[in-house]
Amino acid sequence: MHGGAAGSGAPKGNRNALKHGKYTAEARALNAHVRDLLRKGREFIEDI
């Protein structure tokens, strides 16, 4: 049986996110900036 004994299971927190940095504040800010640039670019092309 797969039980739920005290102390078993995954460690607390999302430590896997630290391995690749995808969810760091810096990466999220960069992704938001790129999305904003792409949106502005699409708007510019529509206005032409």
N, C-alpha and C positions, 0 to 999 in steps of 0.2 A: 504494500500500500504506500501511496505517496502522502505522507502526513504533513501537518503544519506545526511541527514541533517548534518550540521556542528557540530562536537563534538560527533557524534554517531559512533558506531562501536567499535572494539576492541582497547585496549590501545596500545600505541606505544611500540615496542620492544617485544622480546619473553620472557616474564616473567615466562611462564610455564616451561621453561627449567631449571629454578632455583629450581623448586620444587623437582626434582629427581637428578639433577646434571649430567645427561647423556651427556650433551654437554659442560661441563666445560673443560678448557684447560688440567687439570690434567687427567680427564677421557679420553679425546681424545688421550693424550700421552700414557696412559696405554693401550688403545685399539690398537694403532699403534705398541707398543712393543709386545703385544700378537700376533698380526698378523705376525710380523717379526719372532717371535719364532716358530710359526706354519709353516711358509714358510721354515725356516731353517730345521725344523724337517722333513718335507716332502722331501726336497732335500737330507738330510742325509739318509733317508730310501731308496730313489732311488739309491743312490751311493753304498749301501750295496750289 
